[in-house]
Amino acid sequence: MGQQGREHKSVMPAEVLEFLQCTAGGLYVDGTLGGGGHTALILEATAPDGRVIGLDIDSDAIAEAKCFLEPLAVGQS
């Protein structure tokens, strides 16, 4: 997962996926959406029909994450 000019690196990605025990079709909440790195990992691990609800207080972070995650979006509500 990369985006030109993107500098954010998700912290402990393998540990997050191991802890969550992601499964296909699962529903997860990312309460610190930030740049969308963990959300992207979760979506990839739960493909093809996993879903993540991403929350963040920073509207700029939400906008950035939306652009970053758009290629992974299959259906949006």
VEXVO-69216 format. One line per 2 residues: number of its first residue (from 1); for each residue x, y, z of N, C-alpha, C. Coordinates in pm, whole numbers. Layout:
BEGIN
NUM> X Y Z X Y Z X Y Z; ...
***
This chain:
BEGIN
1> 86 -117 0 0 0 0 89 122 0; 85 197 -101 163 318 -102 93 425 -180
3> 123 546 -145 67 661 -214 180 760 -227; 205 806 -349 316 897 -371 306 1018 -280
5> 419 1049 -213 421 1163 -123 369 1131 16; 324 1012 37 267 972 165 379 929 258
7> 387 991 377 495 962 470 450 882 592; 323 870 615 272 803 734 304 654 731
9> 352 602 843 375 459 859 291 410 977; 213 308 954 133 251 1063 225 186 1165
11> 193 203 1291 270 147 1399 226 3 1426; 320 -87 1434 297 -228 1469 186 -294 1385
13> 194 -288 1253 87 -344 1170 65 -494 1189; 172 -572 1200 156 -716 1217 88 -748 1350
15> 126 -674 1455 68 -696 1587 -80 -660 1590; -116 -554 1520 -257 -513 1514 -340 -622 1449
17> -293 -673 1335 -368 -778 1266 -375 -906 1349; -267 -939 1417 -266 -1059 1501 -365 -1043 1617
19> -365 -928 1682 -454 -904 1794 -601 -908 1751; -632 -846 1637 -771 -840 1590 -821 -973 1535
21> -729 -1059 1493 -766 -1187 1431 -871 -1165 1322; -835 -1080 1227 -926 -1042 1118 -972 -1163 1037
23> -1099 -1163 1003 -1156 -1269 920 -1235 -1207 806; -1242 -1278 696 -1319 -1230 581 -1462 -1200 624
25> -1511 -1088 577 -1648 -1049 607 -1668 -984 743; -1560 -967 819 -1572 -909 952 -1603 -760 949
27> -1652 -711 1061 -1680 -569 1078 -1592 -519 1192; -1515 -413 1165 -1418 -360 1260 -1435 -210 1273
29> -1388 -155 1384 -1392 -11 1407 -1249 37 1429; -1211 137 1353 -1082 203 1372 -1113 339 1435
31> -1092 349 1565 -1128 470 1638 -1027 582 1626; -915 554 1560 -812 656 1535 -772 644 1389
33> -862 678 1300 -844 659 1156 -714 717 1103; -683 840 1143 -558 902 1097 -544 896 947
35> -430 846 899 -405 836 756 -467 715 690; -529 627 767 -598 512 711 -513 387 696
37> -392 389 749 -302 275 733 -353 145 794; -398 151 921 -450 30 983 -580 -14 917
39> -662 81 879 -787 47 811 -759 -26 681; -660 19 606 -623 -47 481 -578 -191 508
41> -496 -209 610 -450 -344 645 -567 -435 682; -661 -380 759 -777 -459 800 -863 -494 679
43> -885 -399 591 -965 -426 471 -899 -533 384; -769 -526 369 -699 -627 290 -710 -765 355
45> -700 -769 489 -707 -896 561 -847 -955 564; -948 -873 542 -1087 -920 550 -1155 -925 414
47> -1077 -906 310 -1132 -909 173 -1198 -1044 146; -1298 -1049 64 -1343 -940 -22 -1458 -858 36
49> -1508 -896 154 -1629 -830 202 -1618 -777 345; -1495 -755 393 -1480 -696 526 -1517 -549 524
51> -1552 -498 641 -1590 -357 653 -1523 -296 774; -1488 -168 761 -1428 -95 872 -1501 38 886
53> -1537 70 1008 -1592 201 1039 -1475 282 1095; -1438 389 1025 -1325 471 1067 -1372 602 1129
55> -1316 633 1245 -1352 755 1318 -1227 837 1346; -1240 967 1339 -1130 1056 1377 -1188 1194 1403
57> -1131 1263 1499 -1177 1398 1530 -1125 1500 1430; -1018 1465 1360 -951 1555 1266 -1012 1541 1127
59> -1085 1641 1083 -1152 1634 953 -1052 1627 837; -933 1685 853 -830 1674 750 -781 1530 737
61> -766 1463 850 -724 1322 850 -830 1236 782; -955 1265 807 -1063 1189 743 -1059 1208 592
63> -1038 1330 547 -1031 1358 403 -913 1286 340; -798 1288 407 -679 1219 356 -702 1069 350
65> -758 1014 456 -784 870 461 -884 829 354; -983 911 331 -1083 880 228 -1017 866 92
67> -927 957 58 -855 949 -69 -766 826 -74; -695 799 35 -605 686 43 -679 552 32
69> -796 544 95 -870 418 101 -964 397 -17; -988 499 -95 -1084 489 -206 -1060 369 -297
71> -935 336 -331 -913 219 -417 -958 86 -353; -970 83 -221 -1012 -39 -152 -1163 -47 -134
73> -1233 61 -162 -1377 67 -138 -1451 -15 -243; -1530 -110 -193 -1613 -191 -282 -1755 -136 -283
75> -1805 -106 -166 -1938 -47 -152 -1936 45 -33; -2000 157 -45 -2000 253 65 -2142 287 101
77> -2164 307 229 -2298 345 276 -2295 487 322
***
